[in-house]
Amino acid sequence: MAIYFIDSSALVKRYINETGSVWVLGLFDLTVNNEVFIAAITDVEIIAAITRRSHSGSISITDYQQLVADDIVHEHFLITWSLNHLALILLPLLKVRARA
């Protein structure tokens, strides 16, 4: 098990096949039991990125509509409301890991 904080540019690779998608998908392999944190704003950024991809023609309107309808961002993530909050959670874990 590992703990990850990923931003929207990484997370979009989970939904749209591009360079890095295989690695990102591996983070969500249930047998590894990773914890993935995202910022609260990530859902807005993901929808914006998917909308841009739809407008540019790199994903179909059908794929766009399905991704937006699926409420994709809230399905598997631990949402942190600010980077300060994330630091409060992760800093003690990092200190323990550094001692190991």
TIVO-2410 file (N, C-alpha, C; in nm, 3 decimals):
# residues 100
REC num residu      c1      c2      c3 atome chaine
REC   1      M   0.084  -0.119   0.000     N      A
REC   1      M   0.000   0.000   0.000    CA      A
REC   1      M   0.088   0.124   0.000     C      A
REC   2      A   0.044   0.222  -0.075     N      A
REC   2      A   0.113   0.351  -0.080    CA      A
REC   2      A   0.009   0.462  -0.076     C      A
REC   3      I   0.054   0.580  -0.044     N      A
REC   3      I  -0.032   0.697  -0.041    CA      A
REC   3      I   0.013   0.792  -0.151     C      A
REC   4      Y  -0.082   0.838  -0.231     N      A
REC   4      Y  -0.052   0.928  -0.342    CA      A
REC   4      Y  -0.140   1.051  -0.333     C      A
REC   5      F  -0.085   1.164  -0.372     N      A
REC   5      F  -0.162   1.284  -0.399    CA      A
REC   5      F  -0.145   1.311  -0.548     C      A
REC   6      I  -0.254   1.311  -0.622     N      A
REC   6      I  -0.242   1.336  -0.765    CA      A
REC   6      I  -0.326   1.457  -0.803     C      A
REC   7      D  -0.275   1.529  -0.900     N      A
REC   7      D  -0.348   1.647  -0.948    CA      A
REC   7      D  -0.433   1.609  -1.069     C      A
REC   8      S  -0.505   1.706  -1.119     N      A
REC   8      S  -0.600   1.679  -1.227    CA      A
REC   8      S  -0.530   1.634  -1.355     C      A
REC   9      S  -0.410   1.684  -1.382     N      A
REC   9      S  -0.341   1.644  -1.505    CA      A
REC   9      S  -0.304   1.496  -1.501     C      A
REC  10      A  -0.277   1.443  -1.383     N      A
REC  10      A  -0.252   1.299  -1.370    CA      A
REC  10      A  -0.383   1.222  -1.371     C      A
REC  11      L  -0.482   1.272  -1.299     N      A
REC  11      L  -0.607   1.198  -1.285    CA      A
REC  11      L  -0.683   1.184  -1.417     C      A
REC  12      V  -0.673   1.283  -1.503     N      A
REC  12      V  -0.743   1.276  -1.632    CA      A
REC  12      V  -0.694   1.156  -1.713     C      A
REC  13      K  -0.571   1.112  -1.687     N      A
REC  13      K  -0.515   0.995  -1.757    CA      A
REC  13      K  -0.590   0.867  -1.719     C      A
REC  14      R  -0.663   0.869  -1.612     N      A
REC  14      R  -0.744   0.754  -1.574    CA      A
REC  14      R  -0.865   0.738  -1.666     C      A
REC  15      Y  -0.911   0.848  -1.721     N      A
REC  15      Y  -1.034   0.849  -1.798    CA      A
REC  15      Y  -1.012   0.866  -1.949     C      A
REC  16      I  -0.899   0.924  -1.986     N      A
REC  16      I  -0.867   0.946  -2.127    CA      A
REC  16      I  -0.731   0.883  -2.154     C      A
REC  17      N  -0.726   0.793  -2.249     N      A
REC  17      N  -0.602   0.722  -2.278    CA      A
REC  17      N  -0.499   0.815  -2.339     C      A
REC  18      E  -0.389   0.833  -2.269     N      A
REC  18      E  -0.278   0.914  -2.316    CA      A
REC  18      E  -0.151   0.866  -2.246     C      A
REC  19      T  -0.039   0.926  -2.279     N      A
REC  19      T   0.087   0.887  -2.216    CA      A
REC  19      T   0.073   0.898  -2.064     C      A
REC  20      G   0.109   0.791  -1.996     N      A
REC  20      G   0.100   0.788  -1.850    CA      A
REC  20      G  -0.025   0.720  -1.798     C      A
REC  21      S  -0.119   0.689  -1.884     N      A
REC  21      S  -0.246   0.628  -1.840    CA      A
REC  21      S  -0.224   0.493  -1.773     C      A
REC  22      V  -0.135   0.412  -1.826     N      A
REC  22      V  -0.111   0.278  -1.768    CA      A
REC  22      V  -0.062   0.292  -1.624     C      A
REC  23      W   0.030   0.385  -1.600     N      A
REC  23      W   0.083   0.405  -1.465    CA      A
REC  23      W  -0.027   0.453  -1.370     C      A
REC  24      V  -0.104   0.550  -1.415     N      A
REC  24      V  -0.213   0.603  -1.331    CA      A
REC  24      V  -0.314   0.493  -1.301     C      A
REC  25      L  -0.352   0.416  -1.401     N      A
REC  25      L  -0.447   0.306  -1.378    CA      A
REC  25      L  -0.392   0.207  -1.275     C      A
REC  26      G  -0.262   0.186  -1.276     N      A
REC  26      G  -0.200   0.097  -1.179    CA      A
REC  26      G  -0.215   0.144  -1.035     C      A
REC  27      L  -0.227   0.274  -1.015     N      A
REC  27      L  -0.248   0.327  -0.880    CA      A
REC  27      L  -0.379   0.277  -0.820     C      A
REC  28      F  -0.474   0.245  -0.907     N      A
REC  28      F  -0.608   0.206  -0.862    CA      A
REC  28      F  -0.630   0.055  -0.864     C      A
REC  29      D  -0.524  -0.021  -0.883     N      A
REC  29      D  -0.533  -0.166  -0.877    CA      A
REC  29      D  -0.575  -0.204  -0.735     C      A
REC  30      L  -0.691  -0.267  -0.721     N      A
REC  30      L  -0.746  -0.297  -0.590    CA      A
REC  30      L  -0.657  -0.391  -0.508     C      A
REC  31      T  -0.576  -0.471  -0.574     N      A
REC  31      T  -0.490  -0.564  -0.500    CA      A
REC  31      T  -0.375  -0.492  -0.430     C      A
REC  32      V  -0.345  -0.368  -0.470     N      A
REC  32      V  -0.236  -0.293  -0.407    CA      A
REC  32      V  -0.286  -0.210  -0.289     C      A
REC  33      N  -0.414  -0.178  -0.289     N      A
REC  33      N  -0.477  -0.105  -0.177    CA      A
REC  33      N  -0.415   0.033  -0.151     C      A
REC  34      N  -0.386   0.107  -0.257     N      A
REC  34      N  -0.333   0.242  -0.242    CA      A
REC  34      N  -0.440   0.338  -0.192     C      A
REC  35      E  -0.395   0.445  -0.128     N      A
REC  35      E  -0.484   0.555  -0.093    CA      A
REC  35      E  -0.447   0.671  -0.184     C      A
REC  36      V  -0.547   0.726  -0.252     N      A
REC  36      V  -0.524   0.835  -0.347    CA      A
REC  36      V  -0.599   0.958  -0.299     C      A
REC  37      F  -0.524   1.065  -0.278     N      A
REC  37      F  -0.581   1.192  -0.237    CA      A
REC  37      F  -0.588   1.286  -0.357     C      A
REC  38      I  -0.693   1.364  -0.361     N      A
REC  38      I  -0.706   1.471  -0.460    CA      A
REC  38      I  -0.750   1.598  -0.388     C      A
REC  39      A  -0.724   1.711  -0.449     N      A
REC  39      A  -0.771   1.838  -0.395    CA      A
REC  39      A  -0.919   1.854  -0.428     C      A
REC  40      A  -0.989   1.931  -0.349     N      A
REC  40      A  -1.133   1.951  -0.369    CA      A
REC  40      A  -1.164   2.011  -0.505     C      A
REC  41      I  -1.075   2.091  -0.559     N      A
REC  41      I  -1.098   2.157  -0.688    CA      A
REC  41      I  -1.080   2.062  -0.806     C      A
REC  42      T  -1.026   1.944  -0.782     N      A
REC  42      T  -0.992   1.851  -0.890    CA      A
REC  42      T  -1.112   1.815  -0.975     C      A
REC  43      D  -1.229   1.796  -0.916     N      A
REC  43      D  -1.346   1.759  -0.997    CA      A
REC  43      D  -1.378   1.866  -1.100     C      A
REC  44      V  -1.366   1.992  -1.061     N      A
REC  44      V  -1.390   2.102  -1.156    CA      A
REC  44      V  -1.285   2.099  -1.267     C      A
REC  45      E  -1.159   2.079  -1.229     N      A
REC  45      E  -1.051   2.077  -1.327    CA      A
REC  45      E  -1.064   1.958  -1.424     C      A
REC  46      I  -1.109   1.843  -1.373     N      A
REC  46      I  -1.126   1.725  -1.459    CA      A
REC  46      I  -1.237   1.750  -1.561     C      A
REC  47      I  -1.349   1.801  -1.516     N      A
REC  47      I  -1.459   1.829  -1.609    CA      A
REC  47      I  -1.415   1.931  -1.713     C      A
REC  48      A  -1.340   2.033  -1.672     N      A
REC  48      A  -1.290   2.133  -1.767    CA      A
REC  48      A  -1.197   2.067  -1.869     C      A
REC  49      A  -1.109   1.980  -1.824     N      A
REC  49      A  -1.015   1.913  -1.916    CA      A
REC  49      A  -1.089   1.822  -2.014     C      A
REC  50      I  -1.188   1.750  -1.963     N      A
REC  50      I  -1.266   1.661  -2.051    CA      A
REC  50      I  -1.347   1.743  -2.152     C      A
REC  51      T  -1.400   1.856  -2.108     N      A
REC  51      T  -1.475   1.944  -2.197    CA      A
REC  51      T  -1.383   1.998  -2.307     C      A
REC  52      R  -1.262   2.041  -2.269     N      A
REC  52      R  -1.166   2.089  -2.371    CA      A
REC  52      R  -1.135   1.979  -2.472     C      A
REC  53      R  -1.115   1.856  -2.422     N      A
REC  53      R  -1.084   1.744  -2.512    CA      A
REC  53      R  -1.201   1.717  -2.606     C      A
REC  54      S  -1.322   1.730  -2.557     N      A
REC  54      S  -1.440   1.710  -2.640    CA      A
REC  54      S  -1.449   1.819  -2.748     C      A
REC  55      H  -1.427   1.943  -2.709     N      A
REC  55      H  -1.434   2.054  -2.805    CA      A
REC  55      H  -1.325   2.045  -2.911     C      A
REC  56      S  -1.209   1.991  -2.873     N      A
REC  56      S  -1.099   1.979  -2.971    CA      A
REC  56      S  -1.116   1.857  -3.061     C      A
REC  57      G  -1.211   1.769  -3.025     N      A
REC  57      G  -1.235   1.650  -3.105    CA      A
REC  57      G  -1.151   1.529  -3.068     C      A
REC  58      S  -1.071   1.540  -2.962     N      A
REC  58      S  -0.986   1.426  -2.925    CA      A
REC  58      S  -1.062   1.318  -2.848     C      A
REC  59      I  -1.181   1.350  -2.799     N      A
REC  59      I  -1.273   1.247  -2.749    CA      A
REC  59      I  -1.411   1.276  -2.808     C      A
REC  60      S  -1.490   1.173  -2.822     N      A
REC  60      S  -1.621   1.189  -2.884    CA      A
REC  60      S  -1.719   1.256  -2.787     C      A
REC  61      I  -1.824   1.311  -2.843     N      A
REC  61      I  -1.931   1.370  -2.761    CA      A
REC  61      I  -1.992   1.262  -2.672     C      A
REC  62      T  -2.008   1.142  -2.724     N      A
REC  62      T  -2.065   1.032  -2.646    CA      A
REC  62      T  -1.975   0.999  -2.526     C      A
REC  63      D  -1.844   0.989  -2.549     N      A
REC  63      D  -1.752   0.962  -2.438    CA      A
REC  63      D  -1.756   1.076  -2.337     C      A
REC  64      Y  -1.759   1.199  -2.386     N      A
REC  64      Y  -1.768   1.315  -2.297    CA      A
REC  64      Y  -1.892   1.307  -2.210     C      A
REC  65      Q  -2.006   1.283  -2.271     N      A
REC  65      Q  -2.132   1.277  -2.196    CA      A
REC  65      Q  -2.129   1.165  -2.093     C      A
REC  66      Q  -2.072   1.051  -2.128     N      A
REC  66      Q  -2.065   0.938  -2.035    CA      A
REC  66      Q  -1.975   0.971  -1.916     C      A
REC  67      L  -1.859   1.030  -1.943     N      A
REC  67      L  -1.767   1.065  -1.835    CA      A
REC  67      L  -1.829   1.166  -1.739     C      A
REC  68      V  -1.894   1.266  -1.793     N      A
REC  68      V  -1.957   1.368  -1.709    CA      A
REC  68      V  -2.073   1.309  -1.629     C      A
REC  69      A  -2.152   1.224  -1.691     N      A
REC  69      A  -2.269   1.165  -1.624    CA      A
REC  69      A  -2.229   1.068  -1.513     C      A
REC  70      D  -2.111   1.008  -1.523     N      A
REC  70      D  -2.069   0.906  -1.427    CA      A
REC  70      D  -2.021   0.961  -1.294     C      A
REC  71      D  -2.015   1.092  -1.276     N      A
REC  71      D  -1.964   1.152  -1.153    CA      A
REC  71      D  -1.828   1.090  -1.119     C      A
REC  72      I  -1.740   1.092  -1.218     N      A
REC  72      I  -1.615   1.017  -1.212    CA      A
REC  72      I  -1.524   1.054  -1.097     C      A
REC  73      V  -1.520   1.177  -1.060     N      A
REC  73      V  -1.419   1.220  -0.965    CA      A
REC  73      V  -1.443   1.169  -0.823     C      A
REC  74      H  -1.564   1.147  -0.785     N      A
REC  74      H  -1.590   1.110  -0.645    CA      A
REC  74      H  -1.599   0.960  -0.621     C      A
REC  75      E  -1.556   0.880  -0.716     N      A
REC  75      E  -1.576   0.738  -0.700    CA      A
REC  75      E  -1.476   0.667  -0.611     C      A
REC  76      H  -1.350   0.706  -0.608     N      A
REC  76      H  -1.249   0.629  -0.536    CA      A
REC  76      H  -1.147   0.713  -0.460     C      A
REC  77      F  -1.179   0.836  -0.428     N      A
REC  77      F  -1.074   0.924  -0.380    CA      A
REC  77      F  -1.100   0.975  -0.240     C      A
REC  78      L  -0.992   1.006  -0.173     N      A
REC  78      L  -0.998   1.076  -0.045    CA      A
REC  78      L  -0.972   1.222  -0.079     C      A
REC  79      I  -1.071   1.305  -0.055     N      A
REC  79      I  -1.062   1.444  -0.096    CA      A
REC  79      I  -1.008   1.528   0.020     C      A
REC  80      T  -0.902   1.602  -0.008     N      A
REC  80      T  -0.849   1.694   0.091    CA      A
REC  80      T  -0.892   1.835   0.051     C      A
REC  81      W  -0.931   1.914   0.146     N      A
REC  81      W  -0.991   2.044   0.115    CA      A
REC  81      W  -0.888   2.152   0.090     C      A
REC  82      S  -0.765   2.131   0.134     N      A
REC  82      S  -0.660   2.228   0.106    CA      A
REC  82      S  -0.526   2.158   0.113     C      A
REC  83      L  -0.427   2.219   0.056     N      A
REC  83      L  -0.293   2.161   0.065    CA      A
REC  83      L  -0.242   2.163   0.208     C      A
REC  84      N  -0.284   2.261   0.289     N      A
REC  84      N  -0.247   2.262   0.430    CA      A
REC  84      N  -0.303   2.139   0.501     C      A
REC  85      H  -0.427   2.107   0.472     N      A
REC  85      H  -0.489   1.989   0.531    CA      A
REC  85      H  -0.414   1.863   0.489     C      A
REC  86      L  -0.377   1.856   0.363     N      A
REC  86      L  -0.302   1.741   0.313    CA      A
REC  86      L  -0.167   1.730   0.384     C      A
REC  87      A  -0.100   1.842   0.403     N      A
REC  87      A   0.028   1.840   0.473    CA      A
REC  87      A   0.012   1.790   0.616     C      A
REC  88      L  -0.094   1.829   0.683     N      A
REC  88      L  -0.118   1.781   0.819    CA      A
REC  88      L  -0.138   1.631   0.824     C      A
REC  89      I  -0.196   1.575   0.720     N      A
REC  89      I  -0.219   1.430   0.714    CA      A
REC  89      I  -0.090   1.357   0.677     C      A
REC  90      L  -0.021   1.406   0.577     N      A
REC  90      L   0.091   1.330   0.521    CA      A
REC  90      L   0.224   1.352   0.593     C      A
REC  91      L   0.246   1.467   0.651     N      A
REC  91      L   0.375   1.494   0.714    CA      A
REC  91      L   0.410   1.393   0.822     C      A
REC  92      P   0.320   1.360   0.914     N      A
REC  92      P   0.355   1.258   1.014    CA      A
REC  92      P   0.386   1.122   0.950     C      A
REC  93      L   0.314   1.087   0.845     N      A
REC  93      L   0.340   0.961   0.777    CA      A
REC  93      L   0.478   0.960   0.713     C      A
REC  94      L   0.516   1.070   0.653     N      A
REC  94      L   0.647   1.080   0.590    CA      A
REC  94      L   0.758   1.073   0.694     C      A
REC  95      K   0.738   1.135   0.809     N      A
REC  95      K   0.839   1.130   0.915    CA      A
REC  95      K   0.857   0.988   0.965     C      A
REC  96      V   0.748   0.914   0.983     N      A
REC  96      V   0.757   0.775   1.028    CA      A
REC  96      V   0.829   0.693   0.923     C      A
REC  97      R   0.793   0.713   0.799     N      A
REC  97      R   0.856   0.636   0.689    CA      A
REC  97      R   1.005   0.668   0.678     C      A
REC  98      A   1.043   0.792   0.703     N      A
REC  98      A   1.184   0.832   0.696    CA      A
REC  98      A   1.267   0.762   0.802     C      A
REC  99      R   1.206   0.732   0.915     N      A
REC  99      R   1.277   0.663   1.024    CA      A
REC  99      R   1.290   0.514   0.999     C      A
REC 100      A   1.207   0.460   0.912     N      A
REC 100      A   1.206   0.314   0.890    CA      A
REC 100      A   1.323   0.266   0.808     C      A
***
